[in-house]
Amino acid sequence: MKQAIFEQPILNKLSRQKLTDEVLQALDGQESVPDDTLMRCIVLAVTRHTSGTRYTLKERQSLARSLFNAMRGLDLLQPLIDHTEITEIMVNGPDQIFFEQKGQLFLSGLHFDNEQHLTGVITNFFGRANRLIHESKPLADMRLSDGSRVHAALPPVAPDGPILTIRKFTGFEPTLSSLIEQDFITQEASEYLAEAIVNKLNLFICGGTGSGKTTFLNILAQLIPQSERVITIEDAAELNLHCLPNWVRLEARQPGPDGQGAVTLSHLIRSSLRMRPDRIIVGEVRGPEAFDMLQAMNTGHPGSLSTGHANSCSDMLNRLALMVLMGIQLP
């Protein structure tokens, strides 16, 4: 395993809490202030805290940035988030933080103070997006404003400590032409797929984790004629079809603290049938929603698209059959 050392923040547990309290006191407890206002208060607090010490200007700036990241960002993970070449971040407990860069995995050298520190970062991060994660609801997913995907797991389902996985949205949006240029697909295959889209064949993309299923689905969906109404349905909205003027997207919702209020993919697929769709695109099929999706495909909505996890086309067909059975109310 390769190791790429990121600088561990010099902000320790005691100074973090003391400085945070001082900043919040200066803001009268108001955390929802503009970034520049928060940073000014942080700089003043750090300056007072380090007055008469041997901290250099660079170290004071590092303290201020670390505190800002702790209060407004993802704490010590923020430099990994901001790094443009890092595509995935994997946190396996407080002491193991990995990242993927240019297809290779690296150990970052960063670490949280302890398990409680990491848990606090995760719960605060999800809380700012009005997503709950705690011992009674230890799994959570979230989509960031830039399109990045976040998944977290807390004990007891993660017995070795909190787990956090962030798949960053790179901003690069490939096209069929760029895939041909990079030898990811042949000219003949691209022409066949383009014809399949125009002629409204149902398409299902399968592959392993991180193989580019959603990216490829997004590329193909952009070939849909502009005159059609398209509805996308996803667990966490990732598809970007702003090129289509009549595009509507729906996103599933997890249950609330009382276990109520969940909106599943199956619910959304059934609801979408009342929205006069020409095509329905389901971002990823994992379970009983396969039944509703195939029903939609075969009852007046041809040309629909979806993806699924499988190692081959035959494996995907077998998985689809099992998922359809999950969606049928058997006696």
N, C-alpha and C positions, 0 to 999 in steps of 0.2 A: 504494500500500500504506500503510495507516494504521500509525502507530507509537504504542505505549503503553509508556512507559519504566517498567520495574521497577528497583528499586535493585540495582545490581551489588554483590555481597558484597565487603567490604573485606579478606576473607581471601585472601591471595595464596599462591602455591605453596609458598614457603619457610616461612611461618608456619603453613600448613595441616599440612605434614609434621611440623614441630617440635612443634606443639601435639598432633597425633594421637599421636606417639610418647610424649609426656609423659603423656597421658591413659591410653594402653594400659599404660604402665609403672605408673601408679598403680593400675590394675585388674589388674595381674599378667598382662596379655595376654588377659584375659577380656572379650571384646566382648559376649557374650550376657548382659548384665545389664539390669535394668529401666531404662526410660527416665529415671526421676528420679535413679537412681544415676549413670547416665552423665552426665546434665546437671550434677549436683553436681561431678563430677570435671572436667568441661569448664570450669565457672565458676571453679573453683580454679586450673586451668591458665591460663586467660585472665587472671585477676587477677595471677598471678605474672608472666606474660609482659608485661603492660602496666604493671606497677608502675614508677613514676618516669617514665612517658611522659605525653604530652598527650592521650591517649585520653579522650574524655568517657564518662560512664556509658552513654549511648545507644550509643556506638560499641562499648563493651565488651559490652553486651548483644547487639548485632548480630554481633560476633565469635563469641560463645558460640552463638548460634542458627545461624550459618552453619556452625560446626564440627559442631554436632549434626546438621544436615541432611546434611553431608558423610559423617558416620559412620553415621547411622541412616536417613536419608531419601534423596532424589534430588538432593542437593547444591543447586546454585543453581536447579534446577527445582522445588524443593519449594514455594516460594511460589505457583507456577502450579498445582501439584497442589492446594494448600490453598484456592485461590480458588474460591468456590462457583459463580461465573458462567462460568468457563472450562470448555469442554466437550472441547477437543482441544488437544494440544500436539504440535508438529512441530519436530524438531531436525534441521536440514540441515547437519551439520558443526559445528565448535566456535563459529563466529561468527554463525550464522543460527538463531535460535530464534523460531518463530512460535507463535501460539495462536489459537484460535477462541473468540469470546465473542459470544453472541447472534447467531450466524450470520455474523459478520464476522471476517476474518482480520487479525491485528495482528502487527507485528514487536516483540518484547519489549524489545530493547535489551540483553538479557543475553548474555554470551558466556563460554565456557570458556577456560581458559588456553591450551590447544592441543589437538591431536587426541588426544594421549595421555591428557590429563585426561578428555576425554569418553569415550574407550574404557574407561578405568578405572571411570568411573561406571556405564557400561552393564554391564560384566562383573561388577562387584561387586553391582549391583542384581539381575541374573539369578542370580548365584551364591547370594545369600541365599535364593532360592526353589528352589535345587538345579537350576537350568537352566544348561546350558553354552552359551557363545557365545565363539568364538575364530576365528582365521584359517582353521582347517580346517573349522569349522562356523559360518559367518558369519551365518546367519539364525536368529532365535529368536522365539518368541511366548510370551506369559505372560498369565495372568489374575491381577489383584490381588484381595485379600480382599474389597474393596468392589464387585467386579464390573467394574472398569475393565480395558481390554485394552491390552497393550503389545506392540509389534513393534519389533525392532531389526535392523539390517543393518550389518555391518562390512566393511572392505576384505578381499579384493579385489572382492567383488560390489558394494561401494559405493566406486567409485574416487575420489570427491571427499571422502571422509571418512565417519565413522560417522553413521548415520541412526537416529533414535529417534522413534517415533510412539506417543502415548498417547491413547486414546479413553476419556475419563473416564465413569464411571457416575454419573449425576446424582442418582439416588435417586428421581426422579419417575417414577411408574408410571401411565401413562395407561390409561384404559378406553375401551370403545366409546362410552360415554355422553359422556366428555370429548372424544373425537374428533368426535362429532356437534356438540357445543356450539361447538367451534372451527372448524367447517365443513371438517374434513379428510375427512369421509365423510358421506353422506346417511343419513337414517333408513332408507330402503328398502334401501340397500346393506348396512347393519349388520344388518337383519333377515334378509336373504338369507344373509349369511355365518354368522349364528348358527344358522339352519336347516341350512346346509351342514355345520356342525360336528356338530350333534345327529344328523343323518342320515348321518354318517360318509362324507361325500364326501372324496376326496383333494384337498388344497389345496396349491398351490405359489405362493409369493409372490416376485415378481421386482422388481428396481429397481437403481439405481446405488449407488455407495458412499455411505454416510451418509444414505441415503434413508429409513431407519427400518424396514427389512425385519425385523430381529430383534425390534425393539420391537413391530411389528404381529403377528408370529408369537406373541410372548408373550401379547399381548392375546387373540388368537383361541384359543390353547391353554387359557386359563383358563375358556373356555366348555365344555370337555369335561366330560361328566357325572362326578360324584364317584365313581360305582361302577366306573369303568374304571381299568385298570392302564396307565400311560403310561411309556414309556421315551424319554428325550431323549438324543441323540447329537451331540456337538459337538467341534470342534477345540479350542476353549477354552470351558469352560462359562460361559454367560451367561444362559440361560433361567432364570426363577424361577417355578416352579409349585408352591410350597409350599401353595397352596390345594387342590391335589389330594392326597388322603391316600395314594394308592398310586402315587407318582411315584418313578422311579429315573432317575438321570442317569449317563451314561458320557462319558468324555473321552479323546480320542486322546492318544497319547504319541509324542514324537519319539525317534529312535534315540539310544542312548548314545554315548560317545566312541569306542567300537569299531565303531560303525555298526550295532549289534545292538539288539534290544529294542523296535523301533518297533511301535506298535499303531495301525493306520489306521482311518479311518471304515468302510471295507469290513469289516475284522475285527469291529468293534463291531456293525455292522448284523447280520452273520451270528450273532454271539454273542447279540444281543438276541432273536433268534427262539426261543432256548431258554429265555427268561425269562417265557414266557406273557404277552406284551404284548397289550393290546387295540388300542393305537395306538403307532406309532413316529414320533418327531419328529426329523428330522435338521436341525440348526441351519442349515447351509449346504452345498450340494452344489457342488463345484468340478471333480470329475474322475471317475475310474472307479467311485467309490462310487455314482454315479447308477444303475448297473446293479443293484446289490444293493438299493438303495432301491426302485426300481420293481418288482423281483421281490417284495419284501416287501409292497408296496402291493397287488399283484395275486395274492397267494397267502394270503389269509385275514386280512389286516391292513388293511382299509379305514379311511378316516378319518385317514390319516397326513398329516403336514404337513412342508414344507421351504421353503427359500428359495434363491435363486440370483441372480447378477449378470447383468442383461440390461436393454436399453433398452425392450423391449416384450415382450408375451406371445408373439408370433410368433418373436422373436429367442430367447426363452428355450426354446421348443420345439425350435428348431434346435440350440441349445447342448446341450440334454438329449440329443438324438439323437447328437451327437458324443461326449458324455461316456459314453453307454451303450456306444458302439463301443470307447471306451478301456478299458472294463471287461470286454470279451469277449476271451477268449484266441483270437485268430485264428490259423489255420494258417500 
